[in-house]
Amino acid sequence: MLRKPSIEYMQINHFKNGLLIALILILCGCSSASLNDLFNGYDQQMRGVKQSQLQGNFKQAINLIPPRSSNDSSYSLSMLEKARLEFLANKPEQSQQDFEQVYNVIQKSQQAAKFQLSRGVENFGAILSNDNVIRYDIPLYEQSMLHSYQAFNYLQQKDLSGALVEIRRANIVQQQALRDNLGSIYNVQNQLGDNSFYFDDVANRYPDMSNTIGKVKNGFQNAYTFFLSALLYEAAGQQNDAYIDYKKALEIYPENSYLQQDVMRLATSLHMTDDIAKYKARFAYASSTVDNEQNQGQIVIFAESGIVANKQEYSMNLPVYTSHDDMRFYSVALPSYQNQLKVFSPVELVYQNKHYQTEEIVRIQSLAAKSLEDQLPAIVTRQVSRLIAKEKFREQAQRQGGDLGNIFANIYNMSTEKADTRSWSTLPDSIQILRLNLASGEHQLELNVNGKSQVLNVSIQANKITLVKLTAIGSFTNYHTFNI
């Protein structure tokens, strides 16, 4: 004789069915992210890659990048890491191909209709998991670095016109960002609405990053990219365009004496009388450092130092009220950067018994921290929505599954609370520049990099620019030269 199922049995069975449906919906929302991303931070996944990079073993570093499919939420970031390491491994064709693939992804994502449609499922998954489910939006400073490296890939293949295309793309990124920045911050703050007290609470307890950010005004304007742009315009004979970008770089890094000299040199060449008077009042330098002598060319050194630090996870407890007006505290995880910058010694060049030193033109670590600070209101907005959704999920699980449902919901909520620590983590920490006039011909120069001397062989052409891309990562040091 069949027995009627007990009420307890029916409740548990109903809970199991509901739980199965919930898990299916969550996993569908997370379909664009691997389970590894869901439960393990990006900083953890990249440790082996960065360790190999520090040792100069770029091939091994490339092989250690976690494999991702094209529909993975972190696919474009993975391709950036791969392209950067290929660049360091002197594989310009492969690096160029992978950077171009990322650029195509960016272009497609900017098609508003398709972009919003594809985000719906991702955002649902993020509500009940974490931000790692959301497709990685490449920050603007990373986009400008993408185009800068792509420009060097074209120069490696002696394609100045291709390099100029990339530089124009980088300039468009920064110009558009400057226009859109204030509006986007305003919109995000409006979205906080009645939950603005959460943001105030988070802001009061969030780790200080002021030392890391330093004097950076925003997270997207990059003096290095403007300087490279000006160099390439100058090499192409476009002095007016070069002058504009030298001035933009100087506005961001006014203390850089090489930028001061370049602005004054072109202001003089272009007969910018008003600017000449203004810059003479601001900067002190000898006129002999500005003018090129006959049968001379220029060497420009880009010295990349270190590797940018990963984001770290910072946890805090925030209150959420239940449907019975009881207060429960949830642990939330937010990304942050350490509040300190590593000190890098300038590279020293010795020529004719005279010593010259590089000067910093961008601190990518500072751009990364400022970019994160600018994104914080949007991150907190999603986090508040997630807290409310997770509490509703817990209440539903408790109603349907009793103590078992409550325990499961709490375990799930804790295990999926991971900060989004994704960023382009193989970029250099700091980039410095040095510019010097040299007589045309072959030169064997002495460089001092992190206390170690090495010989730099360069070929200088009259009235031409020779670029030197110097990389110093850990104990690894190498350089490439480009005649433009």
C-alpha positions as CSV (number, residue, x, y, z in Angstrom):
1,M,0.0,0.0,0.0
2,L,1.4,3.4,-1.0
3,R,2.0,5.8,1.8
4,K,1.3,9.5,1.4
5,P,4.6,11.5,1.5
6,S,5.1,13.4,4.7
7,I,5.0,17.2,4.7
8,E,8.7,17.3,5.7
9,Y,9.6,15.0,2.7
10,M,7.6,17.2,0.4
11,Q,9.2,20.4,1.7
12,I,12.7,18.9,1.2
13,N,11.9,17.6,-2.3
14,H,10.4,20.9,-3.2
15,F,13.5,22.6,-1.9
16,K,15.7,20.3,-4.0
17,N,13.8,21.1,-7.1
18,G,13.9,24.8,-6.5
19,L,17.6,24.6,-5.7
20,L,18.2,22.7,-8.9
21,I,16.4,25.4,-10.9
22,A,18.3,28.2,-9.1
23,L,21.7,26.5,-9.8
24,I,20.8,26.0,-13.5
25,L,19.9,29.7,-13.7
26,I,23.1,30.8,-11.9
27,L,25.3,28.5,-14.1
28,C,23.6,29.9,-17.2
29,G,24.4,33.3,-16.0
30,C,28.0,32.2,-15.4
31,S,28.3,30.4,-18.8
32,S,30.7,33.2,-20.1
33,A,33.0,32.7,-17.1
34,S,34.9,29.5,-16.1
35,L,34.2,28.0,-12.7
36,N,37.8,28.7,-11.9
37,D,37.0,32.5,-12.3
38,L,34.0,32.1,-10.1
39,F,35.8,30.6,-7.1
40,N,39.5,31.7,-7.7
41,G,40.7,35.3,-8.0
42,Y,42.5,36.4,-11.2
43,D,45.5,37.4,-9.2
44,Q,45.9,33.8,-8.0
45,Q,45.6,32.4,-11.5
46,M,48.3,34.7,-12.8
47,R,51.0,34.1,-10.1
48,G,52.8,31.5,-12.1
49,V,52.7,33.6,-15.3
50,K,54.2,36.7,-13.5
51,Q,56.8,34.6,-11.8
52,S,58.0,33.3,-15.2
53,Q,57.9,36.8,-16.6
54,L,60.1,38.0,-13.7
55,Q,62.6,35.4,-14.7
56,G,62.5,36.5,-18.4
57,N,61.0,33.1,-19.4
58,F,58.3,34.5,-21.6
59,K,57.6,31.3,-23.5
60,Q,56.8,29.5,-20.3
61,A,54.7,32.5,-19.1
62,I,52.6,32.3,-22.3
63,N,52.0,28.6,-21.7
64,L,50.9,29.2,-18.1
65,I,48.1,31.7,-19.1
66,P,44.8,29.9,-18.3
67,P,43.2,28.7,-21.6
68,R,39.9,30.5,-22.4
69,S,37.3,30.2,-25.1
70,S,36.2,33.3,-27.1
71,N,32.9,33.5,-25.2
72,D,34.8,33.5,-21.8
73,S,34.2,36.7,-19.8
74,S,38.0,37.2,-19.4
75,Y,38.9,36.2,-23.0
76,S,40.0,39.7,-24.1
77,L,42.1,40.1,-21.0
78,S,43.8,36.8,-21.6
79,M,44.6,37.8,-25.1
80,L,46.2,41.1,-23.8
81,E,48.4,39.2,-21.5
82,K,49.4,36.8,-24.3
83,A,50.1,39.6,-26.8
84,R,52.2,41.6,-24.3
85,L,54.3,38.5,-23.5
86,E,54.7,37.8,-27.2
87,F,55.9,41.3,-27.6
88,L,58.6,40.7,-24.9
89,A,59.5,37.4,-26.6
90,N,60.2,39.3,-29.9
91,K,57.3,37.8,-31.8
92,P,55.9,41.0,-33.4
93,E,53.7,39.2,-35.9
94,Q,51.9,37.0,-33.4
95,S,51.7,39.9,-30.9
96,Q,50.2,42.1,-33.6
97,Q,47.6,39.5,-34.5
98,D,46.5,39.0,-30.9
99,F,46.3,42.7,-30.1
100,E,44.2,43.2,-33.3
101,Q,41.9,40.5,-32.1
102,V,41.4,42.3,-28.8
103,Y,40.8,45.6,-30.6
104,N,38.0,43.9,-32.7
105,V,36.4,42.7,-29.5
106,I,36.4,46.2,-28.1
107,Q,34.9,47.5,-31.3
108,K,32.1,44.9,-31.2
109,S,31.4,45.7,-27.6
110,Q,30.8,49.3,-28.4
111,Q,27.9,48.5,-30.6
112,A,25.3,49.4,-28.0
113,A,22.4,47.1,-29.0
114,K,24.4,43.9,-29.2
115,F,26.4,45.0,-26.1
116,Q,23.3,45.4,-23.9
117,L,21.7,42.2,-25.1
118,S,24.7,40.1,-24.3
119,R,25.1,41.6,-20.9
120,G,21.7,40.6,-19.6
121,V,22.5,37.0,-18.7
122,E,26.0,38.0,-17.4
123,N,24.5,40.6,-15.0
124,F,22.0,38.1,-13.8
125,G,24.8,35.6,-13.0
126,A,26.8,38.4,-11.3
127,I,23.8,39.2,-9.0
128,L,24.0,35.7,-7.4
129,S,27.8,35.2,-7.7
130,N,30.4,37.9,-8.2
131,D,31.7,40.4,-10.7
132,N,34.1,37.9,-12.3
133,V,31.0,36.6,-14.3
134,I,30.7,40.0,-16.1
135,R,32.6,40.4,-19.3
136,Y,35.9,42.2,-18.7
137,D,35.7,45.8,-19.9
138,I,39.2,46.9,-20.9
139,P,40.0,50.1,-18.9
140,L,40.9,53.1,-21.0
141,Y,44.5,53.2,-19.8
142,E,44.9,49.6,-20.9
143,Q,43.4,50.4,-24.3
144,S,45.9,53.2,-24.8
145,M,48.8,50.8,-23.9
146,L,47.4,48.2,-26.3
147,H,47.7,50.7,-29.2
148,S,51.1,51.8,-28.0
149,Y,52.5,48.3,-28.1
150,Q,50.8,47.6,-31.4
151,A,52.5,50.7,-32.8
152,F,55.9,49.2,-31.8
153,N,54.9,45.9,-33.5
154,Y,54.4,47.9,-36.7
155,L,57.7,49.7,-36.3
156,Q,59.4,46.3,-35.8
157,Q,58.2,45.6,-39.3
158,K,59.3,49.0,-40.6
159,D,55.7,50.1,-41.1
160,L,55.5,53.7,-39.9
161,S,52.1,54.3,-41.5
162,G,50.7,51.3,-39.6
163,A,52.2,52.6,-36.3
164,L,50.6,56.0,-36.9
165,V,47.1,54.3,-37.3
166,E,47.6,52.8,-33.9
167,I,48.6,56.1,-32.4
168,R,45.6,57.8,-33.8
169,R,43.4,55.1,-32.2
170,A,45.1,55.7,-28.9
171,N,44.5,59.4,-29.1
172,I,40.8,58.8,-29.9
173,V,40.5,56.6,-26.8
174,Q,41.9,59.4,-24.6
175,Q,39.9,62.2,-26.2
176,Q,36.6,60.3,-26.0
177,A,37.4,59.4,-22.4
178,L,38.0,63.0,-21.4
179,R,34.6,63.9,-22.9
180,D,32.7,61.1,-21.3
181,N,34.4,60.9,-17.9
182,L,32.3,63.4,-15.9
183,G,29.0,62.1,-17.3
184,S,29.7,58.5,-16.5
185,I,30.7,59.3,-12.9
186,Y,27.5,61.3,-12.5
187,N,25.3,58.5,-13.9
188,V,26.8,55.9,-11.6
189,Q,26.3,58.1,-8.5
190,N,22.7,58.6,-9.5
191,Q,22.2,54.8,-9.7
192,L,23.2,54.5,-6.0
193,G,20.0,56.4,-5.1
194,D,18.7,55.4,-1.7
195,N,21.7,53.1,-1.2
196,S,24.2,55.9,-1.2
197,F,24.7,55.3,2.5
198,Y,26.3,52.0,1.6
199,F,28.8,53.8,-0.6
200,D,29.7,56.2,2.2
201,D,30.2,53.3,4.6
202,V,32.4,51.5,2.1
203,A,34.3,54.7,1.3
204,N,35.1,55.2,5.0
205,R,36.5,51.7,5.4
206,Y,38.0,51.1,2.0
207,P,41.8,50.9,1.9
208,D,43.6,54.1,1.2
209,M,45.3,54.2,-2.2
210,S,46.4,57.9,-2.2
211,N,50.1,57.1,-2.2
212,T,49.7,54.7,-5.1
213,I,47.6,57.2,-7.1
214,G,50.0,60.1,-6.4
215,K,49.4,63.1,-8.6
216,V,47.4,61.3,-11.3
217,K,44.3,63.3,-12.1
218,N,42.4,60.5,-13.9
219,G,42.8,56.9,-14.9
220,F,43.0,57.3,-18.7
221,Q,45.3,60.1,-19.7
222,N,48.8,58.7,-20.5
223,A,51.8,61.0,-21.1
224,Y,53.8,58.0,-22.5
225,T,51.2,57.4,-25.3
226,F,51.1,61.2,-26.2
227,F,55.0,61.3,-26.2
228,L,55.2,58.2,-28.5
229,S,52.5,59.8,-30.7
230,A,54.5,63.0,-31.0
231,L,57.7,61.1,-31.9
232,L,56.0,59.2,-34.7
233,Y,54.3,62.4,-36.0
234,E,57.6,64.1,-36.0
235,A,59.2,61.2,-37.8
236,A,56.5,61.4,-40.5
237,G,57.2,65.2,-40.9
238,Q,53.9,66.2,-39.2
239,Q,55.4,68.8,-36.9
240,N,52.1,70.5,-35.9
241,D,50.5,67.3,-34.8
242,A,53.7,66.4,-33.0
243,Y,53.7,69.7,-31.2
244,I,50.1,69.2,-30.0
245,D,50.9,65.8,-28.5
246,Y,54.2,66.9,-26.9
247,K,52.2,69.7,-25.2
248,K,49.6,67.2,-24.0
249,A,52.3,64.9,-22.5
250,L,53.9,67.9,-20.8
251,E,50.6,68.9,-19.3
252,I,50.4,65.5,-17.6
253,Y,54.1,65.3,-16.7
254,P,55.3,69.0,-16.4
255,E,58.4,68.1,-14.4
256,N,59.9,65.9,-17.1
257,S,62.8,68.0,-18.6
258,Y,62.9,66.0,-21.8
259,L,59.2,67.0,-22.5
260,Q,60.1,70.6,-21.7
261,Q,62.9,70.6,-24.2
262,D,60.8,68.9,-26.9
263,V,58.0,71.4,-26.5
264,M,60.4,74.4,-26.6
265,R,62.3,72.9,-29.6
266,L,59.1,72.6,-31.7
267,A,57.7,75.9,-30.5
268,T,60.8,77.5,-31.8
269,S,60.7,75.6,-35.1
270,L,57.0,76.5,-35.6
271,H,57.5,80.1,-34.5
272,M,55.0,79.9,-31.7
273,T,55.9,83.2,-30.2
274,D,53.4,83.3,-27.4
275,D,54.2,79.7,-26.3
276,I,57.9,80.4,-26.4
277,A,57.5,83.3,-24.0
278,K,55.3,81.2,-21.7
279,Y,57.6,78.2,-21.6
280,K,60.7,80.3,-21.1
281,A,59.1,81.7,-18.0
282,R,58.1,78.3,-16.7
283,F,61.2,76.1,-17.5
284,A,64.9,76.7,-17.1
285,Y,67.2,75.0,-19.6
286,A,70.1,75.9,-21.9
287,S,69.2,76.6,-25.5
288,S,72.0,74.3,-26.7
289,T,70.0,71.3,-25.5
290,V,67.2,72.3,-27.8
291,D,68.8,72.8,-31.2
292,N,70.1,70.0,-33.3
293,E,73.5,70.4,-34.8
294,Q,74.3,69.4,-38.4
295,N,74.9,65.7,-39.1
296,Q,73.2,64.7,-35.9
297,G,70.3,62.4,-35.1
298,Q,68.5,61.6,-31.9
299,I,68.3,58.6,-29.6
300,V,65.1,58.1,-27.6
301,I,65.1,55.5,-24.9
302,F,61.9,54.0,-23.4
303,A,62.9,52.2,-20.2
304,E,60.2,49.9,-18.9
305,S,60.7,48.8,-15.3
306,G,59.1,46.1,-13.2
307,I,55.6,44.6,-13.5
308,V,52.4,46.3,-12.4
309,A,51.1,44.9,-9.1
310,N,47.9,42.8,-9.1
311,K,44.7,43.9,-7.5
312,Q,44.1,42.4,-4.1
313,E,40.9,41.3,-2.3
314,Y,39.7,43.4,0.7
315,S,36.8,42.1,2.7
316,M,34.4,44.0,5.0
317,N,31.0,43.3,6.5
318,L,27.9,45.2,5.4
319,P,24.4,45.1,7.0
320,V,21.3,43.9,5.1
321,Y,17.8,43.9,6.6
322,T,15.6,40.7,6.2
323,S,11.9,40.7,5.3
324,H,11.3,40.7,9.1
325,D,13.4,43.8,9.6
326,D,16.2,41.8,11.3
327,M,19.7,42.9,10.5
328,R,22.1,40.4,9.1
329,F,25.7,41.1,8.1
330,Y,27.2,39.9,4.9
331,S,30.9,39.7,4.1
332,V,31.7,41.6,0.8
333,A,34.9,41.4,-1.2
334,L,36.2,44.4,-3.1
335,P,39.3,44.9,-5.2
336,S,42.0,47.3,-4.1
337,Y,45.7,48.0,-4.6
338,Q,48.4,48.3,-2.0
339,N,49.1,51.8,-0.9
340,Q,52.7,52.0,-1.9
341,L,54.8,52.4,-5.0
342,K,58.0,50.5,-5.7
343,V,61.0,52.8,-6.2
344,F,62.8,52.3,-9.6
345,S,66.3,53.8,-10.2
346,P,66.7,55.8,-13.4
347,V,68.7,54.2,-16.2
348,E,72.0,55.9,-16.7
349,L,73.6,56.5,-20.1
350,V,77.3,57.4,-20.5
351,Y,78.4,59.2,-23.7
352,Q,81.7,61.0,-24.2
353,N,82.3,60.9,-20.4
354,K,79.0,62.6,-19.7
355,H,76.2,61.0,-17.7
356,Y,72.5,61.2,-18.6
357,Q,69.5,59.7,-16.8
358,T,66.0,58.7,-17.7
359,E,63.0,60.4,-16.3
360,E,59.6,58.9,-15.6
361,I,56.8,59.7,-18.1
362,V,54.1,57.3,-16.8
363,R,53.4,55.3,-13.7
364,I,51.1,52.6,-14.9
365,Q,50.5,51.4,-11.3
366,S,49.1,54.9,-10.5
367,L,46.9,54.9,-13.6
368,A,45.6,51.4,-12.5
369,A,44.8,52.6,-9.0
370,K,43.1,55.8,-10.2
371,S,41.0,53.8,-12.7
372,L,39.9,51.5,-9.9
373,E,39.0,54.4,-7.7
374,D,36.9,55.9,-10.5
375,Q,35.1,52.5,-10.9
376,L,34.4,52.1,-7.2
377,P,30.8,53.7,-7.3
378,A,29.7,51.2,-10.0
379,I,31.3,48.3,-8.1
380,V,29.5,49.2,-4.9
381,T,26.2,49.6,-6.8
382,R,26.5,46.0,-8.0
383,Q,27.6,44.8,-4.6
384,V,24.6,46.4,-2.9
385,S,22.3,44.7,-5.4
386,R,24.1,41.4,-4.8
387,L,23.7,41.6,-1.1
388,I,19.9,42.2,-1.4
389,A,19.6,39.3,-3.9
390,K,21.6,36.9,-1.8
391,E,19.6,37.7,1.3
392,K,16.4,37.0,-0.7
393,F,17.9,33.8,-2.0
394,R,18.8,32.7,1.6
395,E,15.2,33.5,2.8
396,Q,13.7,31.4,0.0
397,A,16.1,28.6,0.6
398,Q,15.2,28.6,4.3
399,R,11.5,28.6,3.6
400,Q,11.8,25.7,1.3
401,G,14.5,23.7,2.9
402,G,14.5,24.8,6.5
403,D,17.9,24.7,8.3
404,L,19.4,22.7,5.4
405,G,18.4,25.4,2.9
406,N,19.7,28.2,5.2
407,I,23.0,26.4,5.6
408,F,23.4,25.8,1.9
409,A,22.6,29.4,1.0
410,N,25.1,30.7,3.5
411,I,27.8,28.4,2.3
412,Y,27.1,29.3,-1.3
413,N,27.1,33.1,-0.6
414,M,30.4,32.9,1.3
415,S,32.1,30.6,-1.3
416,T,31.1,32.9,-4.3
417,E,32.0,36.2,-2.6
418,K,35.2,36.9,-4.6
419,A,36.5,40.3,-5.6
420,D,37.1,41.0,-9.3
421,T,40.9,41.3,-9.3
422,R,41.2,41.2,-13.1
423,S,43.5,43.7,-14.8
424,W,46.2,43.6,-17.4
425,S,48.8,42.3,-15.0
426,T,51.9,41.8,-17.3
427,L,52.2,45.5,-18.0
428,P,55.3,47.4,-16.8
429,D,55.0,49.3,-13.5
430,S,56.9,52.4,-14.6
431,I,58.2,53.8,-18.0
432,Q,61.0,56.4,-18.1
433,I,62.4,58.2,-21.1
434,L,65.7,59.7,-22.2
435,R,66.4,61.8,-25.3
436,L,69.8,62.8,-26.6
437,N,71.4,64.2,-29.7
438,L,74.2,62.0,-31.2
439,A,76.5,62.3,-34.2
440,S,75.4,60.2,-37.2
441,G,77.1,56.8,-37.4
442,E,77.5,53.7,-35.2
443,H,77.7,54.1,-31.5
444,Q,78.6,51.8,-28.6
445,L,77.0,53.3,-25.5
446,E,77.3,52.3,-21.9
447,L,74.0,51.8,-19.9
448,N,73.7,51.3,-16.2
449,V,70.4,49.4,-15.4
450,N,69.7,48.6,-11.8
451,G,73.3,48.8,-10.9
452,K,74.5,46.6,-13.8
453,S,76.4,47.9,-16.8
454,Q,75.7,46.7,-20.3
455,V,76.6,47.9,-23.8
456,L,74.0,49.5,-26.1
457,N,74.8,49.3,-29.8
458,V,72.9,51.9,-31.9
459,S,72.9,53.3,-35.4
460,I,72.2,57.0,-35.7
461,Q,71.1,58.7,-38.9
462,A,71.3,62.4,-39.5
463,N,68.0,64.2,-38.7
464,K,66.4,60.8,-37.8
465,I,65.1,59.3,-34.6
466,T,66.4,56.0,-33.2
467,L,64.0,54.5,-30.6
468,V,65.3,52.1,-28.0
469,K,62.8,49.9,-26.1
470,L,64.5,48.8,-23.0
471,T,62.9,46.3,-20.7
472,A,64.1,45.6,-17.1
473,I,62.0,43.0,-15.3
474,G,63.6,41.4,-12.2
475,S,66.9,40.1,-13.3
476,F,66.0,40.2,-17.0
477,T,67.2,43.1,-19.2
478,N,66.9,43.4,-23.0
479,Y,66.4,46.0,-25.6
480,H,65.2,46.5,-29.2
481,T,66.0,49.3,-31.6
482,F,63.8,51.0,-34.2
483,N,65.0,53.5,-36.8
484,I,62.2,55.9,-37.8
